[in-house]
Amino acid sequence: MRKTCLIIGAGLAGSAAAWELTQHGFKVRVHEQADVVGGHVRNEWLRGIPYEPHGAHIFHTADEDVWNLVTKLAAFVPYRHRVAMRIRSHHLSWPLQHAELSQLEEWPEIEFQLSARPPVPDSTNFETHCVSLMGETLYGLAIREYTRKQWGRDPDTLSASAAYGRIELRGDGHHDVFRDPYQGWPDRGYTELVEGLLERAELHLGQAVTHTDLVELCAPGEPVIVTSALDDFFGCGLGPLEWRGVRLKSELVPHAKLVQPAMVVNDPDATVPWTRSIETKWALERLHSLPGTIVMREYPGAPSKHYPVPDSAGANRALQRSYEHLLVQDARNLLIPAGRLATYRYINMDQAIRQGLDAARRILEAS
Ligand SMILES: Cc1cc2nc3c(=O)[nH]c(=O)nc-3n(C[C@H](O)[C@H](O)[C@H](O)COP(=O)(O)OP(=O)(O)OC[C@H]3O[C@@H](n4cnc5c(N)ncnc54)[C@H](O)[C@@H]3O)c2cc1C
């Protein structure tokens, strides 16, 4: 008899797990609460122009296996991601470049503060970490208000971990945001990639699954890969996990070819209600000369699960650990968490795929 597995969620993590298991002869049922697959990376097209309802997604990885898998299932075109940051009338590169700072009126102060930085950053919290990287003035211009808008809280209440790998002051003139050896954008969008991963799975759309549903949905001993948020999965029994959501509002600009200096423009101005604007068309050079573009603005503070909140006291991570403990305690089924929601971590797409593949391999090894 064929071995079986239940997967909750048809984002990249659940779909990658489904791919790996079905390749090894498993019969896999994927239950997805939405009416469409793809989760966060699902993209849409309007008049031949791509846009991303859940935010800009650029594929970048150093994981060769993951790159080989995604490029086998979808055609990727080369794209090197650039982000601009608007400070008054200036568009600076993001991550900030040392060589561009002299155009700011505050440069003498900034230069002095940079020369007085401590040798090791003070990682007491997000704010102390950033100030010790770039000085008070540059932090105030580029980071403080953006962070307040993004997280809806004072930066000194965030853990320094929110800055790791994201906040940088570069001196090497490398303007691409990412340094990974493999980077690109799928020519026909991410949804095609997810559909490819799910090709052999049995899909149940519009079906939210919680822990109590498992008695009906799967047999005792059957493995379950959970890619939904664990507080939802356990009916919020231990209380809700804190998330920061964003709302994306798109605008079609019918006659313009491209309207921004880069795919993403960050806006740290406290009087501007959005954090950044996104023009996904930048990713596909073959479209650049065509008229019509779509700009999406990201407004923070929506009731959706975009970013887990890394509070400096660590309360959210402690609650997540308690939910993970409930997973391990389940005596009826092997419950394996994978993906951004179930691990309550910001992870990139390649990591979500890797977690899905690893969860599947755990099941294959145990079978
Ligand atoms: C704004 C933003 C921008 C990003 N940009 C990038 C980028 O440029 N590059 C990059 O590599 N990564 C980026 N990421 C990260 C990327 O979005 C994630 O790594 C990836 O989408 C995670 O996939 P996942 O399957 O873990 O989660 P999801 O895509 O969220 O999939 C989970 C799925 O589970 C479903 N689900 C949830 N609860 C239930 C339930 N109870 N029952 C059934 N189904 C359920 C959901 O509907 C969803 O389809 C970005 C993230 C954000 C927030």
The ligand as an SDF file (V2000), in Angstrom:
LIG
                    3D

 53 58  0  0  0  0  0  0  0  0999 V2000
    6.7600   41.4990    2.6190 C   0  0  0  0  0  0  0  0  0  0  0  0
    7.6240   40.2970    2.4080 C   0  0  0  0  0  0  0  0  0  0  0  0
    8.5580   40.2880    1.3830 C   0  0  0  0  0  0  0  0  0  0  0  0
    9.3590   39.1560    1.1800 C   0  0  0  0  0  0  0  0  0  0  0  0
   10.3030   39.1940    0.1880 N   0  0  0  0  0  0  0  0  0  0  0  0
   11.1090   38.1280    0.0020 C   0  0  0  0  0  0  0  0  0  0  0  0
   12.1380   38.1560   -0.9900 C   0  0  0  0  0  0  0  0  0  0  0  0
   12.3330   39.1480   -1.6870 O   0  0  0  0  0  0  0  0  0  0  0  0
   12.9090   37.0470   -1.1460 N   0  0  0  0  0  0  0  0  0  0  0  0
   12.7440   35.9220   -0.3750 C   0  0  0  0  0  0  0  0  0  0  0  0
   13.4780   34.9410   -0.5670 O   0  0  0  0  0  0  0  0  0  0  0  0
   11.7750   35.8740    0.5650 N   0  0  0  0  0  0  0  0  0  0  0  0
   10.9610   36.9390    0.7740 C   0  0  0  0  0  0  0  0  0  0  0  0
    9.9740   36.8920    1.7330 N   0  0  0  0  0  0  0  0  0  0  0  0
    9.7710   35.6350    2.4790 C   0  0  0  0  0  0  0  0  0  0  0  0
    8.8180   34.6790    1.7330 C   0  0  0  0  0  0  0  0  0  0  0  0
    7.5680   35.2940    1.5850 O   0  0  0  0  0  0  0  0  0  0  0  0
    8.6810   33.3900    2.5560 C   0  0  0  0  0  0  0  0  0  0  0  0
    9.9250   32.8060    2.8050 O   0  0  0  0  0  0  0  0  0  0  0  0
    7.8350   32.3030    1.8950 C   0  0  0  0  0  0  0  0  0  0  0  0
    6.7520   32.8180    1.2130 O   0  0  0  0  0  0  0  0  0  0  0  0
    7.3830   31.3510    2.9790 C   0  0  0  0  0  0  0  0  0  0  0  0
    6.6150   30.2860    2.4530 O   0  0  0  0  0  0  0  0  0  0  0  0
    5.7760   29.4040    3.4700 P   0  0  0  0  0  0  0  0  0  0  0  0
    5.2370   28.2570    2.7220 O   0  0  0  0  0  0  0  0  0  0  0  0
    6.5960   29.1370    4.6750 O   0  0  0  0  0  0  0  0  0  0  0  0
    4.6130   30.3730    3.9890 O   0  0  0  0  0  0  0  0  0  0  0  0
    3.3250   30.9140    3.2290 P   0  0  0  0  0  0  0  0  0  0  0  0
    3.6600   31.3540    1.8740 O   0  0  0  0  0  0  0  0  0  0  0  0
    2.6840   31.8880    4.1450 O   0  0  0  0  0  0  0  0  0  0  0  0
    2.4110   29.6140    3.0830 O   0  0  0  0  0  0  0  0  0  0  0  0
    1.6400   29.0930    4.1240 C   0  0  0  0  0  0  0  0  0  0  0  0
    0.3390   28.6030    3.5180 C   0  0  0  0  0  0  0  0  0  0  0  0
   -0.4320   27.9830    4.5390 O   0  0  0  0  0  0  0  0  0  0  0  0
   -1.7800   28.3810    4.3890 C   0  0  0  0  0  0  0  0  0  0  0  0
   -2.4130   28.2350    5.6890 N   0  0  0  0  0  0  0  0  0  0  0  0
   -2.2240   29.0010    6.7900 C   0  0  0  0  0  0  0  0  0  0  0  0
   -2.9790   28.5390    7.8050 N   0  0  0  0  0  0  0  0  0  0  0  0
   -3.6520   27.4500    7.3330 C   0  0  0  0  0  0  0  0  0  0  0  0
   -4.5630   26.5290    7.9120 C   0  0  0  0  0  0  0  0  0  0  0  0
   -4.9440   26.6270    9.1960 N   0  0  0  0  0  0  0  0  0  0  0  0
   -5.0480   25.5250    7.1380 N   0  0  0  0  0  0  0  0  0  0  0  0
   -4.6640   25.4000    5.8280 C   0  0  0  0  0  0  0  0  0  0  0  0
   -3.7990   26.2570    5.2370 N   0  0  0  0  0  0  0  0  0  0  0  0
   -3.2930   27.2570    5.9850 C   0  0  0  0  0  0  0  0  0  0  0  0
   -1.6830   29.8140    3.9110 C   0  0  0  0  0  0  0  0  0  0  0  0
   -2.8830   30.2370    3.2830 O   0  0  0  0  0  0  0  0  0  0  0  0
   -0.5080   29.7290    2.9510 C   0  0  0  0  0  0  0  0  0  0  0  0
   -0.9220   29.4090    1.6460 O   0  0  0  0  0  0  0  0  0  0  0  0
    9.1980   38.0150    1.9890 C   0  0  0  0  0  0  0  0  0  0  0  0
    8.2570   38.0360    3.0270 C   0  0  0  0  0  0  0  0  0  0  0  0
    7.5160   39.1720    3.2630 C   0  0  0  0  0  0  0  0  0  0  0  0
    6.5880   39.1990    4.4320 C   0  0  0  0  0  0  0  0  0  0  0  0
  1  2  1  0
  2  3  1  0
  2 52  2  0
  3  4  2  0
  4  5  1  0
  4 50  1  0
  5  6  2  0
  6  7  1  0
  6 13  1  0
  7  8  2  0
  7  9  1  0
  9 10  1  0
 10 11  2  0
 10 12  1  0
 12 13  2  0
 13 14  1  0
 14 15  1  0
 14 50  1  0
 15 16  1  0
 16 17  1  0
 16 18  1  0
 18 19  1  0
 18 20  1  0
 20 21  1  0
 20 22  1  0
 22 23  1  0
 23 24  1  0
 24 25  2  0
 24 26  1  0
 24 27  1  0
 27 28  1  0
 28 29  2  0
 28 30  1  0
 28 31  1  0
 31 32  1  0
 32 33  1  0
 33 34  1  0
 33 48  1  0
 34 35  1  0
 35 36  1  0
 35 46  1  0
 36 37  1  0
 36 45  1  0
 37 38  2  0
 38 39  1  0
 39 40  1  0
 39 45  2  0
 40 41  1  0
 40 42  2  0
 42 43  1  0
 43 44  2  0
 44 45  1  0
 46 47  1  0
 46 48  1  0
 48 49  1  0
 50 51  2  0
 51 52  1  0
 52 53  1  0
M  END
$$$$
